[in-house]
Amino acid sequence: MQYVSTYNTTLPLWQSCLRSMTTRRLFFILVAILLMFSFVYIFLINITVRNIVEYGTLKNQNAALTLNVDSMQSTYISQKSALSLSVAYNDGYQNVASPQFISTAAIPNASFAVKYP
């Protein structure tokens, strides 16, 4: 009687690939993978540094624009406080004796009109 082996001789794919590779080929593949990860790591660090520099630039621009808006607001307030009735009268404005307002009754289909109390 002949001995029949019950052990499965087929190996998984990764084991058969490793068995067929030489040590030199495996070394170069691992070095290539290491170099690839190194380049990806350097690229990601580069992107991070660029984002940090861009954030600082934008923060400085934001501060400058905020200062500019603040100075414009102070100029507006000072010019607004300089206005008076005498300046308005000199420019040709005059008081209205009986002001007239548009009522919602004068506008047909005025469902959009806002009624104030």
C-alpha positions in Angstrom: 0.0 0.0 0.0 1.3 3.3 -1.0 1.3 6.2 1.6 -1.1 9.0 0.7 -0.4 12.4 2.1 -3.3 14.2 3.5 -1.3 17.4 4.0 -2.3 20.2 1.6 0.8 21.2 -0.3 -0.6 24.3 -1.8 0.6 27.4 0.0 -1.0 30.8 0.4 0.0 33.3 -2.2 2.2 35.4 0.0 4.1 32.4 1.2 4.7 31.1 -2.3 5.8 34.6 -3.5 8.3 34.8 -0.5 9.6 31.3 -1.3 10.2 32.2 -4.9 12.0 35.5 -4.1 15.6 35.6 -3.4 17.0 37.5 -0.4 18.5 40.1 -2.7 15.2 40.8 -4.4 13.4 41.0 -1.1 16.0 43.5 0.2 15.5 45.8 -2.8 11.7 45.6 -2.5 11.9 46.6 1.2 14.3 49.4 0.4 12.0 50.7 -2.3 9.0 50.6 0.1 11.1 52.5 2.7 12.1 55.1 0.2 8.5 55.6 -0.9 7.3 56.1 2.7 10.2 58.5 3.3 9.2 60.6 0.3 5.5 60.6 1.4 6.6 61.6 4.9 8.8 64.5 3.6 5.9 65.6 1.3 3.4 65.7 4.2 5.8 67.6 6.4 6.3 70.1 3.5 2.6 70.6 3.2 2.3 71.1 6.9 5.0 73.7 7.0 3.5 75.6 4.1 0.0 75.6 5.8 1.5 77.0 9.0 3.3 79.8 7.0 0.1 80.5 5.1 -1.9 80.6 8.4 0.6 83.2 9.8 0.3 85.3 6.6 -3.5 85.2 6.7 -3.5 86.1 10.4 -1.3 89.2 9.7 -3.6 90.2 6.8 -6.6 89.8 9.1 -5.1 92.0 11.7 -4.2 94.7 9.2 -7.7 94.6 7.7 -9.3 94.8 11.1 -7.2 97.8 12.0 -8.2 99.4 8.6 -11.9 98.8 9.3 -11.6 100.2 12.8 -10.0 103.4 11.5 -12.7 103.8 8.9 -15.4 103.3 11.6 -13.8 106.0 13.7 -13.6 108.3 10.7 -17.3 107.6 10.0 -18.3 108.3 13.6 -16.4 111.6 13.7 -17.8 112.8 10.3 -21.3 111.7 11.4 -21.0 113.7 14.7 -19.9 116.7 12.7 -23.3 116.9 10.9 -25.8 119.3 12.4 -29.1 121.0 11.4 -27.2 124.1 10.3 -25.1 122.1 7.8 -28.3 120.5 6.5 -30.0 123.9 6.1 -26.9 125.2 4.3 -27.1 122.2 1.9 -30.7 123.1 1.0 -32.7 120.7 3.3 -35.7 122.1 5.0 -38.2 120.9 7.6 -41.5 119.4 6.3 -44.6 120.8 7.9 -46.9 117.8 7.4 -45.1 114.6 6.3 -47.0 112.3 4.0 -46.7 108.5 4.2 -47.8 105.8 1.7 -50.5 103.7 3.3 -51.2 100.1 2.3 -54.7 101.1 1.2 -53.2 103.1 -1.6 -51.4 100.1 -3.1 -53.7 97.4 -4.7 -52.9 93.8 -3.7 -50.4 95.0 -1.1 -50.1 91.8 0.8 -46.4 92.3 1.0 -46.6 95.7 2.8 -45.6 95.8 6.4 -47.9 97.5 8.8 -46.3 99.3 11.7 -48.4 100.1 14.8 
